[in-house]
Amino acid sequence: MDFDLDEPQRELRTLAAGLFDKESDPENHERSGEPYDARLWATMARAGLVGACLPEEAGGAGLGPIEMAVLLRELGAHVAPVPLLPALVTGLTIGRHGPGERLAPVAEGGAPFTYALRGDVTVAGGRLTGRKTGVPYAAQAAAVLVTVQSDVYVVGREAVVVQETPTATGEPAGVITLDDAPGELIAGAAHDLGLLVHAALAATASGVLAQALKITTDHVRTRRQFDRALAEFQAVTMQIADVYIATRALDAAVWSGVFRLANGLDADRDLAVAALHTADSALRALYTCQHLHGGLGVDVSYPLHRYFAWGKHAAHALGGAEAQLDLLGELECSSN
């Protein structure tokens, strides 16, 4: 398999990186108290980034999982405070399984759709009852894709009750309660939605870790102790090498998983490996980045703490390393 990006994908990456470099300002956003950066979100919509993976009938470009990973890797590298991850994941899910016209306002920079995977919900006559936890941008979304066994139901925001919950990144999330809420069925889409969420979280984490490595490398190269740059100490060199290895391992797992998704191949194992790296080796690498910075790493005026928070949040959203090991074990047993 060749994981090199083609020319349009490289151009998409350049566009996203340039826009985030110029327009994203996480520190200023944190002071605003807003749930996400609406100005940046509108700019991304005008540039076609929000609609990149939305179906063409909704005004999107109809791109696939590889392009989703390209965009989310840049999102993670810039810790940009916008709901791009749920917008792309839900857009791809709806585009693959049903008419996508309902997503037209999202492509234009409107409220995104989001997803709800964890929790228990029952359905009777197309109406849903139950609770889902850890729903990103629950209060801000236009609609929620709710999984019920192997199916997905599209539920309007007005049909759910949201209890907002804090996250490590400061991004909004919540618990949603459904009480005989009407939903539109997308049959058999739950598995695809789950795979796309795993791919999206791992791709975002790969961008987070890559940028944390760059920040840390710059720090140890210029920071001096005992009249020597930190990078001249062998122990520091070995630790930064471990971070580099973790970064490359996560990248390889992510690209393998989204390549298989894009080509209609079984991606369960590859994405479980990517999720395991996200929740295990990548998270340990972020701890190393913090350690190599000393107290500076947790200073709120220094950017590294945001990358650590985003990486930890991705690991938690994936259920942790043990959950991924259990999943890999189940996949291996089921194939024998």
TORROSE-686650 format. One record per residue (C-alpha): residue number from 1; z, y, x; residue in three letters. Coordinates in Angstrom, 2 decimals. Example, Ala and Ser with C-alpha at 12.3 -4.5 7.8 and 13.67 -1.06 7.14 Angstrom:
<rs>
+-----+---------+---------+---------+---------+
| num |      c3 |      c2 |      c1 | residuo |
+-----+---------+---------+---------+---------+
|   1 |    7.80 |   -4.50 |   12.30 |     ALA |
|   2 |    7.14 |   -1.06 |   13.67 |     SER |
+-----+---------+---------+---------+---------+
</rs>
This chain:
<rs>
+-----+---------+---------+---------+---------+
| num |      c3 |      c2 |      c1 | residuo |
+-----+---------+---------+---------+---------+
|   1 |    0.00 |    0.00 |    0.00 |     MET |
|   2 |   -0.91 |    3.49 |    1.24 |     ASP |
|   3 |    1.76 |    6.02 |    0.32 |     PHE |
|   4 |   -0.08 |    9.00 |    1.84 |     ASP |
|   5 |   -0.65 |   11.71 |   -0.75 |     LEU |
|   6 |   -4.24 |   12.52 |   -1.65 |     ASP |
|   7 |   -5.56 |   16.07 |   -1.46 |     GLU |
|   8 |   -4.69 |   17.15 |   -5.06 |     PRO |
|   9 |   -1.17 |   15.76 |   -4.62 |     GLN |
|  10 |   -0.74 |   17.63 |   -1.34 |     ARG |
|  11 |   -1.95 |   20.81 |   -3.03 |     GLU |
|  12 |    0.56 |   20.26 |   -5.84 |     LEU |
|  13 |    3.33 |   19.84 |   -3.25 |     ARG |
|  14 |    2.27 |   23.04 |   -1.47 |     THR |
|  15 |    2.17 |   24.95 |   -4.76 |     LEU |
|  16 |    5.63 |   23.76 |   -5.78 |     ALA |
|  17 |    7.17 |   24.39 |   -2.35 |     ALA |
|  18 |    5.70 |   27.87 |   -2.15 |     GLY |
|  19 |    6.83 |   28.81 |   -5.64 |     LEU |
|  20 |   10.38 |   27.53 |   -5.08 |     PHE |
|  21 |   10.56 |   29.27 |   -1.68 |     ASP |
|  22 |    9.64 |   32.57 |   -3.29 |     LYS |
|  23 |   11.27 |   32.39 |   -6.72 |     GLU |
|  24 |   14.28 |   30.05 |   -6.61 |     SER |
|  25 |   17.67 |   31.66 |   -5.96 |     ASP |
|  26 |   20.49 |   29.19 |   -6.74 |     PRO |
|  27 |   23.21 |   31.53 |   -5.51 |     GLU |
|  28 |   22.14 |   34.35 |   -7.81 |     ASN |
|  29 |   21.79 |   31.90 |  -10.70 |     HIS |
|  30 |   25.36 |   30.66 |  -10.21 |     GLU |
|  31 |   26.62 |   34.22 |  -10.60 |     ARG |
|  32 |   24.63 |   34.68 |  -13.82 |     SER |
|  33 |   26.50 |   31.99 |  -15.78 |     GLY |
|  34 |   23.27 |   30.93 |  -17.52 |     GLU |
|  35 |   22.57 |   27.21 |  -18.07 |     PRO |
|  36 |   19.36 |   27.40 |  -16.07 |     TYR |
|  37 |   17.08 |   29.99 |  -14.47 |     ASP |
|  38 |   14.87 |   31.03 |  -17.38 |     ALA |
|  39 |   12.82 |   33.40 |  -15.22 |     ARG |
|  40 |   12.00 |   30.64 |  -12.74 |     LEU |
|  41 |   11.25 |   28.22 |  -15.60 |     TRP |
|  42 |    8.74 |   30.66 |  -17.10 |     ALA |
|  43 |    7.11 |   31.21 |  -13.70 |     THR |
|  44 |    6.78 |   27.45 |  -13.21 |     MET |
|  45 |    5.17 |   27.13 |  -16.66 |     ALA |
|  46 |    2.60 |   29.81 |  -15.84 |     ARG |
|  47 |    1.81 |   27.99 |  -12.58 |     ALA |
|  48 |    1.28 |   24.71 |  -14.47 |     GLY |
|  49 |    4.22 |   22.88 |  -12.88 |     LEU |
|  50 |    6.20 |   22.31 |  -16.08 |     VAL |
|  51 |    3.16 |   20.83 |  -17.79 |     GLY |
|  52 |    1.91 |   18.85 |  -14.78 |     ALA |
|  53 |    2.95 |   15.46 |  -16.17 |     CYS |
|  54 |    2.74 |   16.34 |  -19.85 |     LEU |
|  55 |   -0.20 |   14.89 |  -21.80 |     PRO |
|  56 |   -3.39 |   16.91 |  -22.00 |     GLU |
|  57 |   -3.16 |   17.24 |  -25.79 |     GLU |
|  58 |    0.07 |   19.21 |  -25.23 |     ALA |
|  59 |   -1.60 |   21.56 |  -22.77 |     GLY |
|  60 |   -0.45 |   19.60 |  -19.72 |     GLY |
|  61 |   -2.42 |   18.16 |  -16.82 |     ALA |
|  62 |   -1.72 |   14.51 |  -17.70 |     GLY |
|  63 |   -0.59 |   13.60 |  -14.18 |     LEU |
|  64 |    1.51 |   10.53 |  -13.44 |     GLY |
|  65 |    4.65 |    9.21 |  -11.73 |     PRO |
|  66 |    3.50 |   10.01 |   -8.19 |     ILE |
|  67 |    2.98 |   13.66 |   -9.07 |     GLU |
|  68 |    6.34 |   13.64 |  -10.85 |     MET |
|  69 |    7.96 |   12.47 |   -7.62 |     ALA |
|  70 |    6.10 |   15.12 |   -5.60 |     VAL |
|  71 |    7.45 |   17.88 |   -7.85 |     LEU |
|  72 |   10.99 |   16.53 |   -8.08 |     LEU |
|  73 |   11.25 |   16.05 |   -4.32 |     ARG |
|  74 |   10.53 |   19.78 |   -3.93 |     GLU |
|  75 |   12.97 |   20.54 |   -6.75 |     LEU |
|  76 |   15.68 |   18.66 |   -4.83 |     GLY |
|  77 |   14.78 |   20.28 |   -1.52 |     ALA |
|  78 |   15.34 |   23.69 |   -3.11 |     HIS |
|  79 |   18.15 |   22.67 |   -5.52 |     VAL |
|  80 |   16.30 |   24.74 |   -8.08 |     ALA |
|  81 |   18.38 |   25.26 |  -11.27 |     PRO |
|  82 |   15.78 |   24.32 |  -13.88 |     VAL |
|  83 |   15.45 |   21.34 |  -16.28 |     PRO |
|  84 |   12.31 |   19.97 |  -14.64 |     LEU |
|  85 |   13.60 |   16.40 |  -14.29 |     LEU |
|  86 |   14.22 |   15.73 |  -18.01 |     PRO |
|  87 |   11.06 |   17.63 |  -18.95 |     ALA |
|  88 |    8.83 |   15.51 |  -16.73 |     LEU |
|  89 |   10.52 |   12.20 |  -17.57 |     VAL |
|  90 |   10.33 |   12.73 |  -21.33 |     THR |
|  91 |    6.81 |   14.13 |  -21.10 |     GLY |
|  92 |    5.56 |   11.05 |  -19.27 |     LEU |
|  93 |    7.34 |    8.73 |  -21.70 |     THR |
|  94 |    5.90 |   10.37 |  -24.79 |     ILE |
|  95 |    2.47 |   10.70 |  -23.18 |     GLY |
|  96 |    2.39 |    6.96 |  -22.43 |     ARG |
|  97 |    3.55 |    5.78 |  -25.84 |     HIS |
|  98 |    2.63 |    8.26 |  -28.50 |     GLY |
|  99 |    0.97 |   11.50 |  -29.53 |     PRO |
| 100 |    2.05 |   14.30 |  -27.24 |     GLY |
| 101 |    1.20 |   17.40 |  -29.28 |     GLU |
| 102 |    4.90 |   17.99 |  -29.97 |     ARG |
| 103 |    5.36 |   18.81 |  -26.27 |     LEU |
| 104 |    3.07 |   21.86 |  -26.34 |     ALA |
| 105 |    5.96 |   24.38 |  -26.41 |     PRO |
| 106 |    7.47 |   22.72 |  -23.31 |     VAL |
| 107 |    4.26 |   23.16 |  -21.31 |     ALA |
| 108 |    4.35 |   26.85 |  -22.21 |     GLU |
| 109 |    7.88 |   27.25 |  -20.83 |     GLY |
| 110 |    9.87 |   26.52 |  -23.98 |     GLY |
| 111 |   12.99 |   24.42 |  -24.30 |     ALA |
| 112 |   12.56 |   21.00 |  -22.65 |     PRO |
| 113 |   13.06 |   17.59 |  -24.16 |     PHE |
| 114 |   15.82 |   15.45 |  -22.64 |     THR |
| 115 |   16.93 |   11.82 |  -22.71 |     TYR |
| 116 |   20.04 |    9.83 |  -23.66 |     ALA |
| 117 |   20.44 |    6.38 |  -22.10 |     LEU |
| 118 |   24.16 |    5.59 |  -21.95 |     ARG |
| 119 |   26.19 |    4.77 |  -25.01 |     GLY |
| 120 |   26.00 |    2.82 |  -28.23 |     ASP |
| 121 |   23.75 |    3.83 |  -31.11 |     VAL |
| 122 |   22.74 |    1.83 |  -34.16 |     THR |
| 123 |   19.74 |    2.45 |  -36.38 |     VAL |
| 124 |   19.16 |    1.74 |  -40.05 |     ALA |
| 125 |   16.10 |    2.90 |  -41.93 |     GLY |
| 126 |   15.06 |    5.20 |  -39.10 |     GLY |
| 127 |   18.42 |    6.99 |  -39.03 |     ARG |
| 128 |   20.72 |    6.84 |  -36.01 |     LEU |
| 129 |   24.50 |    6.70 |  -35.72 |     THR |
| 130 |   26.57 |    6.60 |  -32.53 |     GLY |
| 131 |   27.28 |    8.42 |  -29.27 |     ARG |
| 132 |   25.45 |    8.91 |  -25.96 |     LYS |
| 133 |   27.05 |   10.29 |  -22.81 |     THR |
| 134 |   25.75 |   12.07 |  -19.72 |     GLY |
| 135 |   22.83 |   13.72 |  -21.51 |     VAL |
| 136 |   21.30 |   16.39 |  -19.23 |     PRO |
| 137 |   20.71 |   19.80 |  -20.82 |     TYR |
| 138 |   21.90 |   18.40 |  -24.15 |     ALA |
| 139 |   22.71 |   21.78 |  -25.69 |     ALA |
| 140 |   19.55 |   23.48 |  -24.39 |     GLN |
| 141 |   16.97 |   20.78 |  -25.27 |     ALA |
| 142 |   14.52 |   20.99 |  -28.14 |     ALA |
| 143 |   14.82 |   17.25 |  -28.77 |     ALA |
| 144 |   16.46 |   14.13 |  -27.33 |     VAL |
| 145 |   14.84 |   10.78 |  -26.55 |     LEU |
| 146 |   17.54 |    8.30 |  -27.58 |     VAL |
| 147 |   17.34 |    4.65 |  -26.51 |     THR |
| 148 |   18.28 |    1.98 |  -29.03 |     VAL |
| 149 |   17.83 |   -1.51 |  -27.56 |     GLN |
| 150 |   14.16 |   -1.71 |  -26.51 |     SER |
| 151 |   13.04 |    1.32 |  -28.53 |     ASP |
| 152 |   13.24 |    5.08 |  -28.19 |     VAL |
| 153 |   13.77 |    7.56 |  -31.01 |     TYR |
| 154 |   12.90 |   11.25 |  -30.79 |     VAL |
| 155 |   15.76 |   13.18 |  -32.40 |     VAL |
| 156 |   15.68 |   16.92 |  -33.00 |     GLY |
| 157 |   18.41 |   18.99 |  -31.37 |     ARG |
| 158 |   19.57 |   20.22 |  -34.79 |     GLU |
| 159 |   20.39 |   16.62 |  -35.82 |     ALA |
| 160 |   22.96 |   15.99 |  -33.07 |     VAL |
| 161 |   26.40 |   17.37 |  -32.28 |     VAL |
| 162 |   26.85 |   18.26 |  -28.61 |     VAL |
| 163 |   30.10 |   18.33 |  -26.67 |     GLN |
| 164 |   29.31 |   19.95 |  -23.33 |     GLU |
| 165 |   30.69 |   18.28 |  -20.20 |     THR |
| 166 |   30.89 |   19.61 |  -16.61 |     PRO |
| 167 |   28.80 |   18.21 |  -13.77 |     THR |
| 168 |   29.17 |   18.36 |   -9.99 |     ALA |
| 169 |   26.03 |   20.48 |   -9.72 |     THR |
| 170 |   26.96 |   23.00 |  -12.39 |     GLY |
| 171 |   23.95 |   21.90 |  -14.44 |     GLU |
| 172 |   24.68 |   21.56 |  -18.17 |     PRO |
| 173 |   25.17 |   18.12 |  -19.69 |     ALA |
| 174 |   26.92 |   16.74 |  -22.70 |     GLY |
| 175 |   27.97 |   13.96 |  -25.03 |     VAL |
| 176 |   25.86 |   13.79 |  -28.17 |     ILE |
| 177 |   27.06 |   12.39 |  -31.49 |     THR |
| 178 |   24.59 |   11.18 |  -34.09 |     LEU |
| 179 |   25.70 |   10.70 |  -37.69 |     ASP |
| 180 |   22.86 |    9.31 |  -39.80 |     ASP |
| 181 |   20.45 |   11.46 |  -37.77 |     ALA |
| 182 |   16.72 |   11.08 |  -38.48 |     PRO |
| 183 |   14.59 |    9.92 |  -35.55 |     GLY |
| 184 |   10.93 |    9.27 |  -34.88 |     GLU |
| 185 |   10.32 |    5.80 |  -33.44 |     LEU |
| 186 |    8.52 |    5.18 |  -30.15 |     ILE |
| 187 |    8.49 |    1.39 |  -30.15 |     ALA |
| 188 |    9.17 |   -0.51 |  -26.94 |     GLY |
| 189 |    9.53 |    2.58 |  -24.74 |     ALA |
| 190 |   13.15 |    2.19 |  -23.60 |     ALA |
| 191 |   12.34 |    0.20 |  -20.46 |     HIS |
| 192 |    9.68 |    2.68 |  -19.33 |     ASP |
| 193 |   12.03 |    5.59 |  -19.95 |     LEU |
| 194 |   14.75 |    3.93 |  -17.88 |     GLY |
| 195 |   12.38 |    3.29 |  -14.96 |     LEU |
| 196 |   11.13 |    6.87 |  -15.02 |     LEU |
| 197 |   14.70 |    8.20 |  -15.00 |     VAL |
| 198 |   15.53 |    6.00 |  -11.98 |     HIS |
| 199 |   12.38 |    7.18 |  -10.19 |     ALA |
| 200 |   13.07 |   10.83 |  -11.02 |     ALA |
| 201 |   16.68 |   10.78 |   -9.82 |     LEU |
| 202 |   15.76 |    8.97 |   -6.59 |     ALA |
| 203 |   12.85 |   11.35 |   -5.90 |     ALA |
| 204 |   15.09 |   14.36 |   -6.43 |     THR |
| 205 |   17.70 |   12.84 |   -4.13 |     ALA |
| 206 |   15.07 |   12.26 |   -1.43 |     SER |
| 207 |   14.29 |   15.98 |   -1.42 |     GLY |
| 208 |   17.99 |   16.83 |   -1.39 |     VAL |
| 209 |   18.65 |   14.61 |    1.62 |     LEU |
| 210 |   15.56 |   15.76 |    3.52 |     ALA |
| 211 |   16.63 |   19.40 |    3.25 |     GLN |
| 212 |   20.27 |   18.57 |    4.06 |     ALA |
| 213 |   18.99 |   16.86 |    7.22 |     LEU |
| 214 |   17.01 |   19.98 |    8.17 |     LYS |
| 215 |   19.99 |   22.26 |    7.57 |     ILE |
| 216 |   22.24 |   19.99 |    9.61 |     THR |
| 217 |   19.71 |   19.58 |   12.44 |     THR |
| 218 |   19.39 |   23.36 |   12.72 |     ASP |
| 219 |   23.18 |   23.67 |   12.74 |     HIS |
| 220 |   23.88 |   21.14 |   15.50 |     VAL |
| 221 |   21.07 |   22.58 |   17.60 |     ARG |
| 222 |   22.48 |   26.12 |   17.54 |     THR |
| 223 |   26.24 |   25.62 |   17.07 |     ARG |
| 224 |   28.08 |   25.53 |   20.41 |     ARG |
| 225 |   31.38 |   23.85 |   21.28 |     GLN |
| 226 |   32.88 |   23.65 |   24.78 |     PHE |
| 227 |   29.91 |   25.66 |   26.08 |     ASP |
| 228 |   27.40 |   23.09 |   24.82 |     ARG |
| 229 |   25.24 |   22.78 |   21.72 |     ALA |
| 230 |   26.60 |   20.14 |   19.34 |     LEU |
| 231 |   23.29 |   18.29 |   19.59 |     ALA |
| 232 |   24.00 |   17.58 |   23.27 |     GLU |
| 233 |   26.94 |   15.33 |   22.38 |     PHE |
| 234 |   25.92 |   11.69 |   22.14 |     GLN |
| 235 |   28.11 |   10.97 |   19.11 |     ALA |
| 236 |   26.46 |   13.83 |   17.19 |     VAL |
| 237 |   22.99 |   12.63 |   18.19 |     THR |
| 238 |   23.74 |    9.14 |   16.91 |     MET |
| 239 |   25.08 |   10.45 |   13.61 |     GLN |
| 240 |   22.09 |   12.71 |   12.95 |     ILE |
| 241 |   19.82 |    9.76 |   13.78 |     ALA |
| 242 |   21.59 |    7.74 |   11.08 |     ASP |
| 243 |   20.90 |   10.53 |    8.58 |     VAL |
| 244 |   17.22 |   10.51 |    9.57 |     TYR |
| 245 |   17.01 |    6.74 |    9.06 |     ILE |
| 246 |   18.63 |    7.03 |    5.62 |     ALA |
| 247 |   16.14 |    9.77 |    4.71 |     THR |
| 248 |   13.14 |    7.68 |    5.72 |     ARG |
| 249 |   14.48 |    4.56 |    3.97 |     ALA |
| 250 |   14.96 |    6.46 |    0.71 |     LEU |
| 251 |   11.51 |    8.04 |    0.97 |     ASP |
| 252 |    9.86 |    4.66 |    1.50 |     ALA |
| 253 |   11.65 |    3.15 |   -1.51 |     ALA |
| 254 |   10.79 |    6.11 |   -3.75 |     VAL |
| 255 |    7.09 |    6.15 |   -2.89 |     TRP |
| 256 |    6.85 |    2.39 |   -3.26 |     SER |
| 257 |    8.43 |    2.56 |   -6.71 |     GLY |
| 258 |    6.33 |    5.42 |   -8.08 |     VAL |
| 259 |    3.15 |    3.92 |   -6.57 |     PHE |
| 260 |    3.79 |    0.73 |   -8.53 |     ARG |
| 261 |    4.62 |    2.68 |  -11.69 |     LEU |
| 262 |    1.42 |    4.70 |  -11.38 |     ALA |
| 263 |   -0.69 |    1.56 |  -10.94 |     ASN |
| 264 |    0.82 |   -0.46 |  -13.79 |     GLY |
| 265 |    2.65 |   -2.87 |  -11.48 |     LEU |
| 266 |    6.17 |   -4.25 |  -11.85 |     ASP |
| 267 |    8.37 |   -1.52 |  -10.36 |     ALA |
| 268 |   11.83 |   -2.75 |  -11.35 |     ASP |
| 269 |   12.86 |   -4.09 |   -7.93 |     ARG |
| 270 |   11.40 |   -1.21 |   -5.95 |     ASP |
| 271 |   13.11 |    1.39 |   -8.11 |     LEU |
| 272 |   16.39 |   -0.54 |   -8.03 |     ALA |
| 273 |   16.17 |   -0.44 |   -4.21 |     VAL |
| 274 |   15.47 |    3.31 |   -4.35 |     ALA |
| 275 |   18.44 |    3.79 |   -6.67 |     ALA |
| 276 |   20.62 |    1.73 |   -4.33 |     LEU |
| 277 |   19.65 |    3.91 |   -1.37 |     HIS |
| 278 |   20.36 |    7.01 |   -3.47 |     THR |
| 279 |   23.83 |    5.80 |   -4.41 |     ALA |
| 280 |   24.73 |    4.26 |   -1.04 |     ASP |
| 281 |   23.05 |    5.13 |    2.28 |     SER |
| 282 |   21.80 |    8.57 |    1.15 |     ALA |
| 283 |   25.21 |    9.53 |   -0.16 |     LEU |
| 284 |   26.88 |    8.39 |    3.07 |     ARG |
| 285 |   24.30 |   10.44 |    4.99 |     ALA |
| 286 |   25.27 |   13.52 |    3.00 |     LEU |
| 287 |   28.91 |   12.90 |    3.92 |     TYR |
| 288 |   27.77 |   12.82 |    7.56 |     THR |
| 289 |   25.99 |   16.14 |    7.12 |     CYS |
| 290 |   29.21 |   17.61 |    5.77 |     GLN |
| 291 |   31.20 |   16.12 |    8.65 |     HIS |
| 292 |   28.85 |   17.57 |   11.29 |     LEU |
| 293 |   29.28 |   21.02 |    9.77 |     HIS |
| 294 |   33.06 |   20.93 |    9.73 |     GLY |
| 295 |   34.59 |   23.41 |    7.27 |     GLY |
| 296 |   31.36 |   25.38 |    7.07 |     LEU |
| 297 |   29.80 |   22.64 |    4.96 |     GLY |
| 298 |   32.04 |   23.31 |    1.98 |     VAL |
| 299 |   31.88 |   27.11 |    2.21 |     ASP |
| 300 |   30.36 |   28.37 |   -1.04 |     VAL |
| 301 |   28.45 |   31.05 |    0.86 |     SER |
| 302 |   26.66 |   28.32 |    2.85 |     TYR |
| 303 |   23.98 |   26.22 |    1.09 |     PRO |
| 304 |   24.98 |   22.69 |    2.14 |     LEU |
| 305 |   27.59 |   22.20 |   -0.58 |     HIS |
| 306 |   24.86 |   22.38 |   -3.25 |     ARG |
| 307 |   22.93 |   19.55 |   -1.63 |     TYR |
| 308 |   26.04 |   17.41 |   -1.39 |     PHE |
| 309 |   26.81 |   18.06 |   -5.07 |     ALA |
| 310 |   23.25 |   17.22 |   -6.15 |     TRP |
| 311 |   23.23 |   14.01 |   -4.12 |     GLY |
| 312 |   26.57 |   12.90 |   -5.50 |     LYS |
| 313 |   25.49 |   13.71 |   -9.03 |     HIS |
| 314 |   22.33 |   11.59 |   -8.65 |     ALA |
| 315 |   24.42 |    8.67 |   -7.37 |     ALA |
| 316 |   26.77 |    8.96 |  -10.36 |     HIS |
| 317 |   23.89 |    9.29 |  -12.83 |     ALA |
| 318 |   22.47 |    6.02 |  -11.48 |     LEU |
| 319 |   25.79 |    4.24 |  -12.01 |     GLY |
| 320 |   26.76 |    3.90 |   -8.34 |     GLY |
| 321 |   25.81 |    1.41 |   -5.64 |     ALA |
| 322 |   27.59 |   -1.56 |   -7.23 |     GLU |
| 323 |   25.59 |   -1.20 |  -10.44 |     ALA |
| 324 |   22.34 |   -1.23 |   -8.48 |     GLN |
| 325 |   23.42 |   -4.27 |   -6.49 |     LEU |
| 326 |   24.20 |   -6.05 |   -9.74 |     ASP |
| 327 |   20.80 |   -5.07 |  -11.11 |     LEU |
| 328 |   19.01 |   -6.33 |   -7.99 |     LEU |
| 329 |   20.91 |   -9.61 |   -8.27 |     GLY |
| 330 |   19.87 |  -10.00 |  -11.90 |     GLU |
| 331 |   16.24 |   -9.25 |  -11.05 |     LEU |
| 332 |   16.21 |  -11.80 |   -8.25 |     GLU |
| 333 |   17.84 |  -14.49 |  -10.42 |     CYS |
| 334 |   15.44 |  -13.87 |  -13.27 |     SER |
| 335 |   12.43 |  -14.28 |  -10.96 |     SER |
| 336 |   13.56 |  -17.74 |   -9.77 |     ASN |
+-----+---------+---------+---------+---------+
</rs>
